[in-house]
């Protein structure tokens, strides 16, 4: 099935604090899957991943505050505020208990949404992110420390900025977004105890050459009740959550990998 065969809808949904969140959906039926991009992303950055996932369900891709078609507003730019926006969108579109899937920065948003608004989340897919800030490799944290408008001239030459400028209501707002994103990425967090309390089944997916070491992925999985004992010959001791480590994949290509779509499909059912 191709995009031309799928139903396509788009619009804006009210978030919190006056933001109007842009969304685009593909497909129909099944339990809706809400997909949240990484830092500086737009809907188009998902490539054909949305098509693959939408063959048997409705997939709703969103653009967070200040990203793409979603205009920036003068309010706090935090994990919890962005998570509240996603929960508000689920309610506004009357999606019921939806599945959530994020990548990188979008993972933090989806994870916080599952913690703060469990009633709107049936299943959660976390692709390539830790549950505490020091779960990133040190060199990744060092790079996050440099994110800000001082690097705008370099970013101006990238496809990421070109995709933003093509659709943003204020194409000159990218340096502000860089500063807000940099401040968010430098904010300490440790959601370990809250992760233990998540009741929705969770799929953790990483590349084997990711920005998060496999040791942290295993630790994260254990917080969800996974990998703590042998499942038994009949699998009865298996956790409701899952861990996938995709060979040959990195933080920068795992989200668009064809094998990820298959793993996600199998988990969401």
C-alpha positions as CSV (number, residue, x, y, z in Angstrom):
1,X,0.0,0.0,0.0
2,X,1.3,3.5,-0.9
3,X,0.4,6.9,0.4
4,X,-2.0,7.4,-2.5
5,X,-4.0,4.4,-1.2
6,X,-4.3,5.8,2.3
7,X,-6.7,8.2,3.7
8,X,-4.9,11.5,4.6
9,X,-6.2,14.1,7.0
10,X,-4.6,17.1,8.7
11,X,-5.5,20.0,11.0
12,X,-4.7,21.7,14.3
13,X,-5.7,20.6,17.8
14,X,-5.6,22.8,20.9
15,X,-2.7,22.0,23.2
16,X,-2.1,23.9,26.4
17,X,-1.2,27.6,27.0
18,X,-2.7,28.7,23.6
19,X,-0.6,26.5,21.3
20,X,-2.3,24.9,18.3
21,X,-0.6,21.6,17.5
22,X,-0.4,20.6,13.8
23,X,-1.2,17.0,13.1
24,X,-1.4,14.9,10.0
25,X,-2.9,11.4,9.9
26,X,-2.6,8.5,7.5
27,X,-4.8,5.5,7.3
28,X,-7.8,4.5,9.3
29,X,-9.1,1.9,11.7
30,X,-7.5,0.0,14.5
31,X,-6.1,1.7,17.6
32,X,-4.7,5.1,16.6
33,X,-0.9,5.5,16.8
34,X,0.4,9.0,17.7
35,X,3.9,9.6,16.5
36,X,6.2,12.4,17.8
37,X,9.3,13.5,16.0
38,X,12.8,14.2,17.4
39,X,14.3,17.6,18.0
40,X,13.9,20.1,15.1
41,X,11.8,17.6,13.2
42,X,8.7,18.0,11.0
43,X,6.2,15.4,9.8
44,X,8.1,15.0,6.5
45,X,11.1,13.7,8.4
46,X,9.3,10.4,9.1
47,X,9.7,9.4,5.5
48,X,7.8,6.3,4.5
49,X,7.7,5.0,8.1
50,X,4.2,6.5,8.5
51,X,3.1,4.6,5.4
52,X,4.4,1.3,6.7
53,X,2.7,1.8,10.0
54,X,-0.6,3.0,8.6
55,X,-1.4,-0.1,6.6
56,X,-3.6,-1.4,9.3
57,X,-4.3,1.6,11.6
58,X,-4.7,5.3,11.8
59,X,-1.3,7.0,12.3
60,X,-1.3,10.6,13.6
61,X,2.0,12.5,13.3
62,X,2.3,15.7,15.3
63,X,4.6,18.7,15.2
64,X,5.5,20.0,18.7
65,X,5.5,23.7,19.8
66,X,7.8,25.8,17.6
67,X,8.4,22.8,15.2
68,X,7.2,22.9,11.6
69,X,3.7,24.2,11.2
70,X,3.1,24.5,14.9
71,X,3.8,28.1,15.8
72,X,5.8,28.9,18.9
73,X,4.1,30.6,21.8
74,X,5.3,32.5,24.9
75,X,5.2,29.8,27.6
76,X,7.3,27.3,29.3
77,X,9.1,24.8,26.9
78,X,9.4,21.7,29.1
79,X,9.0,17.9,28.9
80,X,5.8,18.1,30.9
81,X,4.2,21.0,29.0
82,X,4.9,19.3,25.6
83,X,3.6,16.0,27.0
84,X,0.4,17.8,28.1
85,X,0.0,19.0,24.5
86,X,0.1,15.5,23.2
87,X,-2.4,14.3,25.7
88,X,-4.7,17.3,24.8
89,X,-4.4,16.4,21.1
90,X,-5.4,12.7,21.9
91,X,-8.5,14.0,23.7
92,X,-9.3,16.7,21.1
93,X,-9.3,14.2,18.2
94,X,-11.3,11.7,20.4
95,X,-8.7,9.0,19.9
96,X,-9.6,7.2,23.1
97,X,-6.6,5.3,24.6
98,X,-4.1,5.6,21.8
99,X,-0.7,4.2,21.2
100,X,2.2,6.6,21.5
101,X,5.5,6.4,19.7
102,X,8.4,8.9,19.8
103,X,12.0,9.3,18.7
104,X,14.7,11.0,20.7
105,X,13.3,14.2,22.0
106,X,9.8,12.9,21.1
107,X,10.5,9.9,23.3
108,X,10.8,12.1,26.3
109,X,7.5,13.8,25.5
110,X,5.7,10.5,25.0
111,X,7.2,9.0,28.1
112,X,6.1,11.9,30.2
113,X,2.6,11.7,28.6
114,X,2.3,8.1,29.6
115,X,3.4,9.0,33.2
116,X,1.2,12.1,33.5
117,X,-1.8,10.9,31.5
118,X,-2.0,7.1,31.6
119,X,-5.7,7.1,30.7
120,X,-4.9,8.3,27.1
121,X,-2.1,5.7,26.5
122,X,-2.8,2.0,25.6
123,X,0.8,1.1,24.5
124,X,4.0,3.1,24.3
125,X,6.9,2.8,21.9
126,X,10.2,4.5,22.9
127,X,12.8,4.6,20.1
128,X,16.3,5.6,21.0
129,X,16.1,7.5,24.3
130,X,17.0,6.9,27.9
131,X,14.9,7.2,31.1
132,X,17.3,9.6,32.8
133,X,19.6,12.2,31.3
134,X,22.9,10.5,32.1
135,X,21.7,7.5,30.1
136,X,23.1,9.2,27.0
137,X,26.7,8.6,26.0
138,X,29.0,11.4,27.4
139,X,29.8,12.7,24.0
140,X,26.1,13.0,23.2
141,X,25.6,15.0,26.4
142,X,28.5,17.2,25.4
143,X,26.8,17.8,22.0
144,X,23.6,18.7,23.7
145,X,25.5,21.3,25.8
146,X,26.3,23.1,22.6
147,X,22.7,23.3,21.1
148,X,21.6,26.9,20.8
149,X,21.3,29.9,18.4
150,X,25.0,30.4,18.4
151,X,25.1,27.4,16.0
152,X,22.4,28.7,13.7
153,X,24.7,29.6,10.7
154,X,25.8,26.0,10.6
155,X,22.2,24.7,11.0
156,X,21.1,27.0,8.2
157,X,23.0,24.8,5.7
158,X,21.3,21.6,6.8
159,X,18.3,19.7,5.3
160,X,16.7,19.9,8.7
161,X,16.5,23.7,8.6
162,X,15.4,23.6,5.0
163,X,12.5,21.3,5.9
164,X,11.5,23.7,8.8
165,X,11.8,26.9,6.7
166,X,9.6,25.4,4.0
167,X,6.6,25.0,6.3
168,X,7.1,27.1,9.4
169,X,4.6,30.1,10.0
170,X,7.7,32.1,11.1
171,X,10.8,30.9,9.2
172,X,12.9,33.3,11.2
173,X,12.0,31.6,14.5
174,X,14.6,28.7,14.2
175,X,17.3,30.4,16.4
176,X,14.7,30.8,19.2
177,X,13.7,27.1,18.8
178,X,17.4,26.2,19.0
179,X,17.8,28.1,22.3
180,X,14.6,26.6,23.8
181,X,15.6,23.1,22.7
182,X,19.1,23.5,24.0
183,X,17.8,24.5,27.4
184,X,15.4,21.6,27.5
185,X,18.2,19.1,26.6
186,X,20.4,20.5,29.3
187,X,17.8,20.2,32.0
188,X,18.6,17.3,34.4
189,X,16.0,14.5,34.7
190,X,15.7,11.1,36.2
191,X,12.4,9.4,35.7
192,X,13.4,6.0,37.1
193,X,10.8,5.7,39.8
194,X,8.0,7.0,37.6
195,X,8.9,4.5,34.9
196,X,8.5,1.7,37.5
197,X,4.9,2.8,37.9
198,X,4.0,2.7,34.2
199,X,1.2,0.2,33.6
200,X,1.0,0.3,29.8
201,X,3.1,-2.2,27.9
202,X,6.2,-0.5,26.5
203,X,8.4,-1.4,23.6
204,X,12.0,-0.1,23.9
205,X,13.8,0.0,20.5
206,X,17.5,1.0,19.9
207,X,20.1,0.6,17.3
208,X,23.2,-1.5,18.4
209,X,25.3,1.6,17.7
210,X,22.9,4.1,19.2
211,X,23.4,7.3,21.3
212,X,22.3,5.2,24.3
213,X,24.4,2.3,25.4
214,X,22.9,-1.2,25.5
215,X,23.5,-1.4,29.2
216,X,21.1,1.5,29.8
217,X,18.6,-0.1,27.5
218,X,18.7,-3.2,29.6
219,X,18.4,-1.2,32.8
220,X,15.4,0.7,31.4
221,X,13.8,-2.6,30.4
222,X,14.3,-4.0,33.9
223,X,12.4,-1.0,35.3
224,X,9.4,-2.1,33.2
225,X,9.7,-5.7,34.6
226,X,11.5,-7.1,31.6
227,X,14.6,-9.3,31.6
228,X,14.4,-10.2,35.3
229,X,14.0,-13.9,34.9
230,X,13.8,-16.8,32.4
231,X,10.4,-16.7,30.7
232,X,10.0,-20.5,30.9
233,X,9.5,-23.0,28.1
234,X,6.0,-21.7,27.5
235,X,6.9,-18.0,27.7
236,X,4.5,-17.5,30.7
237,X,7.2,-15.6,32.6
238,X,7.6,-13.0,29.8
239,X,7.1,-9.3,30.5
240,X,4.3,-7.4,28.8
241,X,7.0,-5.0,27.7
242,X,9.6,-5.6,25.0
243,X,13.2,-4.7,24.1
244,X,14.5,-4.6,20.6
245,X,18.1,-3.9,19.6
246,X,18.3,-3.5,15.8
247,X,21.7,-4.6,14.3
248,X,23.7,-2.1,12.4
249,X,21.4,0.9,13.3
250,X,22.3,4.2,14.9
251,X,20.4,7.0,16.6
252,X,20.2,8.7,13.3
253,X,18.7,6.0,11.1
254,X,16.9,3.6,13.5
255,X,13.6,5.4,13.3
256,X,13.4,5.1,9.5
257,X,14.6,1.5,9.3
258,X,12.2,-1.0,7.7
259,X,12.8,-3.5,10.4
260,X,11.6,-1.1,13.1
261,X,8.1,-0.9,11.5
262,X,7.9,-4.7,11.6
263,X,8.8,-4.8,15.3
264,X,6.4,-2.0,16.1
265,X,3.6,-3.7,14.2
266,X,4.1,-6.9,16.1
267,X,4.1,-5.2,19.4
268,X,1.0,-3.0,18.8
269,X,-1.0,-5.9,17.4
